[in-house]
């Protein structure tokens, strides 16, 4: 029978292991936003403003849904 790792492993190791997937996901999301902003900035200032305003709203919607 497998032991519950939440009861056995040290707290520091658990925090590190459990934080890696969200950190990786956030890194990818912010990297996408950075690249998207770079490409949209070539179009116009208004397009960049729209992307800059929509990203925090999208992040908030993701946070609420999770």
PDB file of N, CA, C and O in Angstrom:
ATOM      1  N   UNK A   1       0.853  -1.184   0.000  1.00  0.00           N
ATOM      2  CA  UNK A   1       0.000   0.000   0.000  1.00  0.00           C
ATOM      3  C   UNK A   1       0.894   1.241   0.000  1.00  0.00           C
ATOM      4  O   UNK A   1       1.840   1.328   0.783  1.00  0.00           O
ATOM      5  N   UNK A   2       0.599   2.178  -0.861  1.00  0.00           N
ATOM      6  CA  UNK A   2       1.403   3.399  -0.967  1.00  0.00           C
ATOM      7  C   UNK A   2       1.063   4.357   0.165  1.00  0.00           C
ATOM      8  O   UNK A   2      -0.094   4.507   0.559  1.00  0.00           O
ATOM      9  N   UNK A   3       2.112   5.003   0.676  1.00  0.00           N
ATOM     10  CA  UNK A   3       1.902   5.979   1.744  1.00  0.00           C
ATOM     11  C   UNK A   3       1.470   7.317   1.158  1.00  0.00           C
ATOM     12  O   UNK A   3       1.755   7.628   0.001  1.00  0.00           O
ATOM     13  N   UNK A   4       0.793   8.085   1.962  1.00  0.00           N
ATOM     14  CA  UNK A   4       0.383   9.424   1.575  1.00  0.00           C
ATOM     15  C   UNK A   4       1.605  10.336   1.663  1.00  0.00           C
ATOM     16  O   UNK A   4       2.137  10.560   2.751  1.00  0.00           O
ATOM     17  N   UNK A   5       2.048  10.862   0.523  1.00  0.00           N
ATOM     18  CA  UNK A   5       3.275  11.668   0.544  1.00  0.00           C
ATOM     19  C   UNK A   5       3.085  12.984   1.293  1.00  0.00           C
ATOM     20  O   UNK A   5       4.061  13.591   1.734  1.00  0.00           O
ATOM     21  N   UNK A   6       1.842  13.428   1.439  1.00  0.00           N
ATOM     22  CA  UNK A   6       1.587  14.654   2.191  1.00  0.00           C
ATOM     23  C   UNK A   6       1.883  14.460   3.678  1.00  0.00           C
ATOM     24  O   UNK A   6       2.167  15.423   4.391  1.00  0.00           O
ATOM     25  N   UNK A   7       1.816  13.239   4.129  1.00  0.00           N
ATOM     26  CA  UNK A   7       2.070  12.957   5.546  1.00  0.00           C
ATOM     27  C   UNK A   7       3.512  12.568   5.814  1.00  0.00           C
ATOM     28  O   UNK A   7       3.954  12.601   6.962  1.00  0.00           O
ATOM     29  N   UNK A   8       4.249  12.202   4.783  1.00  0.00           N
ATOM     30  CA  UNK A   8       5.576  11.645   4.989  1.00  0.00           C
ATOM     31  C   UNK A   8       6.698  12.608   4.607  1.00  0.00           C
ATOM     32  O   UNK A   8       7.667  12.746   5.353  1.00  0.00           O
ATOM     33  N   UNK A   9       6.583  13.275   3.460  1.00  0.00           N
ATOM     34  CA  UNK A   9       7.663  14.123   2.961  1.00  0.00           C
ATOM     35  C   UNK A   9       7.793  15.413   3.765  1.00  0.00           C
ATOM     36  O   UNK A   9       6.817  15.874   4.357  1.00  0.00           O
ATOM     37  N   UNK A  10       8.986  15.998   3.790  1.00  0.00           N
ATOM     38  CA  UNK A  10       9.172  17.286   4.476  1.00  0.00           C
ATOM     39  C   UNK A  10       8.369  18.397   3.781  1.00  0.00           C
ATOM     40  O   UNK A  10       8.146  18.359   2.571  1.00  0.00           O
ATOM     41  N   UNK A  11       7.954  19.359   4.560  1.00  0.00           N
ATOM     42  CA  UNK A  11       7.111  20.433   4.049  1.00  0.00           C
ATOM     43  C   UNK A  11       7.810  21.225   2.936  1.00  0.00           C
ATOM     44  O   UNK A  11       7.185  21.551   1.927  1.00  0.00           O
ATOM     45  N   UNK A  12       9.084  21.531   3.109  1.00  0.00           N
ATOM     46  CA  UNK A  12       9.816  22.291   2.098  1.00  0.00           C
ATOM     47  C   UNK A  12       9.841  21.598   0.746  1.00  0.00           C
ATOM     48  O   UNK A  12       9.669  22.239  -0.291  1.00  0.00           O
ATOM     49  N   UNK A  13      10.056  20.292   0.757  1.00  0.00           N
ATOM     50  CA  UNK A  13      10.079  19.525  -0.491  1.00  0.00           C
ATOM     51  C   UNK A  13       8.691  19.495  -1.126  1.00  0.00           C
ATOM     52  O   UNK A  13       8.566  19.611  -2.346  1.00  0.00           O
ATOM     53  N   UNK A  14       7.654  19.340  -0.315  1.00  0.00           N
ATOM     54  CA  UNK A  14       6.289  19.329  -0.840  1.00  0.00           C
ATOM     55  C   UNK A  14       5.935  20.663  -1.490  1.00  0.00           C
ATOM     56  O   UNK A  14       5.346  20.698  -2.571  1.00  0.00           O
ATOM     57  N   UNK A  15       6.296  21.753  -0.830  1.00  0.00           N
ATOM     58  CA  UNK A  15       6.006  23.070  -1.384  1.00  0.00           C
ATOM     59  C   UNK A  15       6.712  23.248  -2.716  1.00  0.00           C
ATOM     60  O   UNK A  15       6.123  23.757  -3.669  1.00  0.00           O
ATOM     61  N   UNK A  16       7.967  22.834  -2.788  1.00  0.00           N
ATOM     62  CA  UNK A  16       8.725  22.951  -4.031  1.00  0.00           C
ATOM     63  C   UNK A  16       8.093  22.114  -5.139  1.00  0.00           C
ATOM     64  O   UNK A  16       7.897  22.607  -6.250  1.00  0.00           O
ATOM     65  N   UNK A  17       7.774  20.855  -4.851  1.00  0.00           N
ATOM     66  CA  UNK A  17       7.197  19.969  -5.865  1.00  0.00           C
ATOM     67  C   UNK A  17       5.820  20.448  -6.336  1.00  0.00           C
ATOM     68  O   UNK A  17       5.498  20.360  -7.521  1.00  0.00           O
ATOM     69  N   UNK A  18       5.025  20.945  -5.416  1.00  0.00           N
ATOM     70  CA  UNK A  18       3.668  21.357  -5.780  1.00  0.00           C
ATOM     71  C   UNK A  18       3.631  22.732  -6.444  1.00  0.00           C
ATOM     72  O   UNK A  18       2.639  23.078  -7.086  1.00  0.00           O
ATOM     73  N   UNK A  19       4.688  23.512  -6.298  1.00  0.00           N
ATOM     74  CA  UNK A  19       4.699  24.837  -6.904  1.00  0.00           C
ATOM     75  C   UNK A  19       5.238  24.825  -8.329  1.00  0.00           C
ATOM     76  O   UNK A  19       5.029  25.792  -9.061  1.00  0.00           O
ATOM     77  N   UNK A  20       5.917  23.776  -8.743  1.00  0.00           N
ATOM     78  CA  UNK A  20       6.501  23.731 -10.089  1.00  0.00           C
ATOM     79  C   UNK A  20       5.458  23.803 -11.217  1.00  0.00           C
ATOM     80  O   UNK A  20       5.645  24.604 -12.133  1.00  0.00           O
ATOM     81  N   UNK A  21       4.385  23.023 -11.207  1.00  0.00           N
ATOM     82  CA  UNK A  21       3.418  23.130 -12.306  1.00  0.00           C
ATOM     83  C   UNK A  21       2.783  24.522 -12.445  1.00  0.00           C
ATOM     84  O   UNK A  21       2.699  25.026 -13.565  1.00  0.00           O
ATOM     85  N   UNK A  22       2.331  25.166 -11.351  1.00  0.00           N
ATOM     86  CA  UNK A  22       1.786  26.514 -11.518  1.00  0.00           C
ATOM     87  C   UNK A  22       2.839  27.527 -11.983  1.00  0.00           C
ATOM     88  O   UNK A  22       2.532  28.422 -12.770  1.00  0.00           O
ATOM     89  N   UNK A  23       4.068  27.388 -11.501  1.00  0.00           N
ATOM     90  CA  UNK A  23       5.126  28.300 -11.931  1.00  0.00           C
ATOM     91  C   UNK A  23       5.397  28.155 -13.424  1.00  0.00           C
ATOM     92  O   UNK A  23       5.560  29.152 -14.128  1.00  0.00           O
ATOM     93  N   UNK A  24       5.447  26.922 -13.907  1.00  0.00           N
ATOM     94  CA  UNK A  24       5.670  26.675 -15.320  1.00  0.00           C
ATOM     95  C   UNK A  24       4.518  27.234 -16.157  1.00  0.00           C
ATOM     96  O   UNK A  24       4.740  27.838 -17.207  1.00  0.00           O
ATOM     97  N   UNK A  25       3.303  27.029 -15.688  1.00  0.00           N
ATOM     98  CA  UNK A  25       2.125  27.546 -16.397  1.00  0.00           C
ATOM     99  C   UNK A  25       2.146  29.071 -16.463  1.00  0.00           C
ATOM    100  O   UNK A  25       1.860  29.648 -17.512  1.00  0.00           O
ATOM    101  N   UNK A  26       2.477  29.720 -15.363  1.00  0.00           N
ATOM    102  CA  UNK A  26       2.539  31.180 -15.350  1.00  0.00           C
ATOM    103  C   UNK A  26       3.656  31.685 -16.245  1.00  0.00           C
ATOM    104  O   UNK A  26       3.491  32.697 -16.926  1.00  0.00           O
ATOM    105  N   UNK A  27       4.791  30.998 -16.257  1.00  0.00           N
ATOM    106  CA  UNK A  27       5.898  31.376 -17.128  1.00  0.00           C
ATOM    107  C   UNK A  27       5.474  31.334 -18.588  1.00  0.00           C
ATOM    108  O   UNK A  27       5.772  32.253 -19.351  1.00  0.00           O
ATOM    109  N   UNK A  28       4.780  30.270 -18.978  1.00  0.00           N
ATOM    110  CA  UNK A  28       4.310  30.163 -20.364  1.00  0.00           C
ATOM    111  C   UNK A  28       3.284  31.246 -20.702  1.00  0.00           C
ATOM    112  O   UNK A  28       3.314  31.817 -21.792  1.00  0.00           O
ATOM    113  N   UNK A  29       2.387  31.519 -19.773  1.00  0.00           N
ATOM    114  CA  UNK A  29       1.360  32.535 -20.019  1.00  0.00           C
ATOM    115  C   UNK A  29       1.987  33.916 -20.179  1.00  0.00           C
ATOM    116  O   UNK A  29       1.614  34.651 -21.094  1.00  0.00           O
ATOM    117  N   UNK A  30       2.916  34.281 -19.328  1.00  0.00           N
ATOM    118  CA  UNK A  30       3.536  35.596 -19.419  1.00  0.00           C
ATOM    119  C   UNK A  30       4.496  35.698 -20.606  1.00  0.00           C
ATOM    120  O   UNK A  30       4.670  36.774 -21.178  1.00  0.00           O
ATOM    121  N   UNK A  31       5.115  34.580 -20.971  1.00  0.00           N
ATOM    122  CA  UNK A  31       5.962  34.577 -22.167  1.00  0.00           C
ATOM    123  C   UNK A  31       5.119  34.810 -23.412  1.00  0.00           C
ATOM    124  O   UNK A  31       5.507  35.564 -24.305  1.00  0.00           O
ATOM    125  N   UNK A  32       3.966  34.157 -23.461  1.00  0.00           N
ATOM    126  CA  UNK A  32       3.050  34.359 -24.586  1.00  0.00           C
ATOM    127  C   UNK A  32       2.619  35.825 -24.657  1.00  0.00           C
ATOM    128  O   UNK A  32       2.580  36.411 -25.738  1.00  0.00           O
ATOM    129  N   UNK A  33       2.298  36.410 -23.512  1.00  0.00           N
ATOM    130  CA  UNK A  33       1.873  37.811 -23.492  1.00  0.00           C
ATOM    131  C   UNK A  33       2.987  38.727 -23.978  1.00  0.00           C
ATOM    132  O   UNK A  33       2.726  39.677 -24.715  1.00  0.00           O
ATOM    133  N   UNK A  34       4.208  38.459 -23.581  1.00  0.00           N
ATOM    134  CA  UNK A  34       5.340  39.280 -24.000  1.00  0.00           C
ATOM    135  C   UNK A  34       5.532  39.213 -25.514  1.00  0.00           C
ATOM    136  O   UNK A  34       5.694  40.242 -26.170  1.00  0.00           O
ATOM    137  N   UNK A  35       5.512  38.011 -26.060  1.00  0.00           N
ATOM    138  CA  UNK A  35       5.674  37.857 -27.504  1.00  0.00           C
ATOM    139  C   UNK A  35       4.487  38.439 -28.270  1.00  0.00           C
ATOM    140  O   UNK A  35       4.663  39.060 -29.318  1.00  0.00           O
ATOM    141  N   UNK A  36       3.291  38.239 -27.749  1.00  0.00           N
ATOM    142  CA  UNK A  36       2.096  38.800 -28.383  1.00  0.00           C
ATOM    143  C   UNK A  36       2.173  40.323 -28.411  1.00  0.00           C
ATOM    144  O   UNK A  36       1.847  40.945 -29.422  1.00  0.00           O
ATOM    145  N   UNK A  37       2.596  40.917 -27.319  1.00  0.00           N
ATOM    146  CA  UNK A  37       2.728  42.373 -27.258  1.00  0.00           C
ATOM    147  C   UNK A  37       3.777  42.883 -28.240  1.00  0.00           C
ATOM    148  O   UNK A  37       3.598  43.938 -28.850  1.00  0.00           O
ATOM    149  N   UNK A  38       4.860  42.147 -28.393  1.00  0.00           N
ATOM    150  CA  UNK A  38       5.916  42.557 -29.320  1.00  0.00           C
ATOM    151  C   UNK A  38       5.403  42.569 -30.758  1.00  0.00           C
ATOM    152  O   UNK A  38       5.695  43.497 -31.513  1.00  0.00           O
ATOM    153  N   UNK A  39       4.645  41.548 -31.139  1.00  0.00           N
ATOM    154  CA  UNK A  39       4.119  41.502 -32.499  1.00  0.00           C
ATOM    155  C   UNK A  39       3.016  42.528 -32.727  1.00  0.00           C
ATOM    156  O   UNK A  39       2.963  43.162 -33.780  1.00  0.00           O
ATOM    157  N   UNK A  40       2.139  42.693 -31.744  1.00  0.00           N
ATOM    158  CA  UNK A  40       1.027  43.631 -31.885  1.00  0.00           C
ATOM    159  C   UNK A  40       1.529  45.069 -31.881  1.00  0.00           C
ATOM    160  O   UNK A  40       0.924  45.935 -32.513  1.00  0.00           O
ATOM    161  N   UNK A  41       2.619  45.333 -31.184  1.00  0.00           N
ATOM    162  CA  UNK A  41       3.162  46.696 -31.135  1.00  0.00           C
ATOM    163  C   UNK A  41       3.588  47.178 -32.514  1.00  0.00           C
ATOM    164  O   UNK A  41       3.635  48.382 -32.765  1.00  0.00           O
ATOM    165  N   UNK A  42       3.896  46.246 -33.407  1.00  0.00           N
ATOM    166  CA  UNK A  42       4.264  46.634 -34.774  1.00  0.00           C
ATOM    167  C   UNK A  42       3.057  47.147 -35.560  1.00  0.00           C
ATOM    168  O   UNK A  42       3.218  47.886 -36.531  1.00  0.00           O
ATOM    169  N   UNK A  43       1.856  46.760 -35.146  1.00  0.00           N
ATOM    170  CA  UNK A  43       0.658  47.190 -35.867  1.00  0.00           C
ATOM    171  C   UNK A  43       0.316  48.641 -35.559  1.00  0.00           C
ATOM    172  O   UNK A  43       0.310  49.497 -36.444  1.00  0.00           O
ATOM    173  N   UNK A  44       0.032  48.898 -34.289  1.00  0.00           N
ATOM    174  CA  UNK A  44      -0.315  50.274 -33.901  1.00  0.00           C
ATOM    175  C   UNK A  44      -0.309  50.398 -32.381  1.00  0.00           C
ATOM    176  O   UNK A  44      -0.287  49.408 -31.650  1.00  0.00           O
ATOM    177  N   UNK A  45      -0.330  51.626 -31.942  1.00  0.00           N
ATOM    178  CA  UNK A  45      -0.363  51.891 -30.502  1.00  0.00           C
ATOM    179  C   UNK A  45      -1.697  51.461 -29.905  1.00  0.00           C
ATOM    180  O   UNK A  45      -1.744  50.960 -28.781  1.00  0.00           O
ATOM    181  N   UNK A  46      -2.775  51.654 -30.650  1.00  0.00           N
ATOM    182  CA  UNK A  46      -4.103  51.250 -30.159  1.00  0.00           C
ATOM    183  C   UNK A  46      -4.196  49.734 -29.993  1.00  0.00           C
ATOM    184  O   UNK A  46      -4.810  49.249 -29.043  1.00  0.00           O
ATOM    185  N   UNK A  47      -3.592  48.988 -30.912  1.00  0.00           N
ATOM    186  CA  UNK A  47      -3.602  47.530 -30.804  1.00  0.00           C
ATOM    187  C   UNK A  47      -2.832  47.083 -29.565  1.00  0.00           C
ATOM    188  O   UNK A  47      -3.266  46.176 -28.855  1.00  0.00           O
ATOM    189  N   UNK A  48      -1.705  47.711 -29.308  1.00  0.00           N
ATOM    190  CA  UNK A  48      -0.922  47.369 -28.118  1.00  0.00           C
ATOM    191  C   UNK A  48      -1.687  47.717 -26.846  1.00  0.00           C
ATOM    192  O   UNK A  48      -1.635  46.974 -25.866  1.00  0.00           O
ATOM    193  N   UNK A  49      -2.388  48.831 -26.859  1.00  0.00           N
ATOM    194  CA  UNK A  49      -3.207  49.209 -25.703  1.00  0.00           C
ATOM    195  C   UNK A  49      -4.289  48.171 -25.452  1.00  0.00           C
ATOM    196  O   UNK A  49      -4.543  47.803 -24.305  1.00  0.00           O
ATOM    197  N   UNK A  50      -4.926  47.697 -26.509  1.00  0.00           N
ATOM    198  CA  UNK A  50      -5.973  46.689 -26.363  1.00  0.00           C
ATOM    199  C   UNK A  50      -5.420  45.391 -25.771  1.00  0.00           C
ATOM    200  O   UNK A  50      -6.037  44.796 -24.887  1.00  0.00           O
ATOM    201  N   UNK A  51      -4.275  44.962 -26.251  1.00  0.00           N
ATOM    202  CA  UNK A  51      -3.665  43.735 -25.725  1.00  0.00           C
ATOM    203  C   UNK A  51      -3.255  43.941 -24.274  1.00  0.00           C
ATOM    204  O   UNK A  51      -3.431  43.050 -23.443  1.00  0.00           O
ATOM    205  N   UNK A  52      -2.712  45.107 -23.970  1.00  0.00           N
ATOM    206  CA  UNK A  52      -2.271  45.390 -22.604  1.00  0.00           C
ATOM    207  C   UNK A  52      -3.440  45.434 -21.624  1.00  0.00           C
ATOM    208  O   UNK A  52      -3.285  45.079 -20.455  1.00  0.00           O
ATOM    209  N   UNK A  53      -4.602  45.865 -22.092  1.00  0.00           N
ATOM    210  CA  UNK A  53      -5.776  45.907 -21.219  1.00  0.00           C
ATOM    211  C   UNK A  53      -6.456  44.551 -21.111  1.00  0.00           C
ATOM    212  O   UNK A  53      -7.052  44.243 -20.079  1.00  0.00           O
ATOM    213  N   UNK A  54      -6.381  43.752 -22.137  1.00  0.00           N
ATOM    214  CA  UNK A  54      -7.077  42.471 -22.102  1.00  0.00           C
ATOM    215  C   UNK A  54      -6.332  41.415 -21.288  1.00  0.00           C
ATOM    216  O   UNK A  54      -6.965  40.509 -20.746  1.00  0.00           O
ATOM    217  N   UNK A  55      -5.024  41.504 -21.190  1.00  0.00           N
ATOM    218  CA  UNK A  55      -4.267  40.467 -20.477  1.00  0.00           C
ATOM    219  C   UNK A  55      -4.624  40.390 -18.991  1.00  0.00           C
ATOM    220  O   UNK A  55      -4.855  39.287 -18.496  1.00  0.00           O
ATOM    221  N   UNK A  56      -4.680  41.505 -18.256  1.00  0.00           N
ATOM    222  CA  UNK A  56      -5.065  41.390 -16.837  1.00  0.00           C
ATOM    223  C   UNK A  56      -6.485  40.861 -16.659  1.00  0.00           C
ATOM    224  O   UNK A  56      -6.764  40.142 -15.699  1.00  0.00           O
ATOM    225  N   UNK A  57      -7.380  41.211 -17.575  1.00  0.00           N
ATOM    226  CA  UNK A  57      -8.754  40.716 -17.482  1.00  0.00           C
ATOM    227  C   UNK A  57      -8.776  39.206 -17.689  1.00  0.00           C
ATOM    228  O   UNK A  57      -9.476  38.485 -16.977  1.00  0.00           O
ATOM    229  N   UNK A  58      -8.008  38.732 -18.663  1.00  0.00           N
ATOM    230  CA  UNK A  58      -7.927  37.289 -18.907  1.00  0.00           C
ATOM    231  C   UNK A  58      -7.316  36.570 -17.715  1.00  0.00           C
ATOM    232  O   UNK A  58      -7.789  35.500 -17.332  1.00  0.00           O
ATOM    233  N   UNK A  59      -6.286  37.133 -17.132  1.00  0.00           N
ATOM    234  CA  UNK A  59      -5.648  36.528 -15.959  1.00  0.00           C
ATOM    235  C   UNK A  59      -6.632  36.466 -14.787  1.00  0.00           C
ATOM    236  O   UNK A  59      -6.686  35.461 -14.078  1.00  0.00           O
ATOM    237  N   UNK A  60      -7.395  37.515 -14.582  1.00  0.00           N
ATOM    238  CA  UNK A  60      -8.394  37.535 -13.515  1.00  0.00           C
ATOM    239  C   UNK A  60      -9.479  36.486 -13.749  1.00  0.00           C
ATOM    240  O   UNK A  60      -9.899  35.807 -12.812  1.00  0.00           O
ATOM    241  N   UNK A  61      -9.931  36.351 -14.991  1.00  0.00           N
ATOM    242  CA  UNK A  61     -10.935  35.341 -15.310  1.00  0.00           C
ATOM    243  C   UNK A  61     -10.405  33.931 -15.052  1.00  0.00           C
ATOM    244  O   UNK A  61     -11.134  33.080 -14.543  1.00  0.00           O
ATOM    245  N   UNK A  62      -9.157  33.684 -15.394  1.00  0.00           N
ATOM    246  CA  UNK A  62      -8.539  32.383 -15.112  1.00  0.00           C
ATOM    247  C   UNK A  62      -8.457  32.133 -13.616  1.00  0.00           C
ATOM    248  O   UNK A  62      -8.755  31.033 -13.151  1.00  0.00           O
ATOM    249  N   UNK A  63      -8.056  33.144 -12.862  1.00  0.00           N
ATOM    250  CA  UNK A  63      -7.926  32.994 -11.411  1.00  0.00           C
ATOM    251  C   UNK A  63      -9.277  32.705 -10.756  1.00  0.00           C
ATOM    252  O   UNK A  63      -9.372  31.867  -9.859  1.00  0.00           O
ATOM    253  N   UNK A  64     -10.309  33.396 -11.203  1.00  0.00           N
ATOM    254  CA  UNK A  64     -11.649  33.174 -10.626  1.00  0.00           C
ATOM    255  C   UNK A  64     -12.164  31.788 -10.979  1.00  0.00           C
ATOM    256  O   UNK A  64     -12.773  31.115 -10.148  1.00  0.00           O
ATOM    257  N   UNK A  65     -11.918  31.364 -12.209  1.00  0.00           N
ATOM    258  CA  UNK A  65     -12.426  30.045 -12.618  1.00  0.00           C
ATOM    259  C   UNK A  65     -11.702  28.903 -11.923  1.00  0.00           C
ATOM    260  O   UNK A  65     -12.288  27.845 -11.693  1.00  0.00           O
ATOM    261  N   UNK A  66     -10.443  29.105 -11.588  1.00  0.00           N
ATOM    262  CA  UNK A  66      -9.692  28.047 -10.902  1.00  0.00           C
ATOM    263  C   UNK A  66     -10.115  27.993  -9.444  1.00  0.00           C
ATOM    264  O   UNK A  66      -9.604  27.170  -8.684  1.00  0.00           O
TER     265      UNK A  66
END
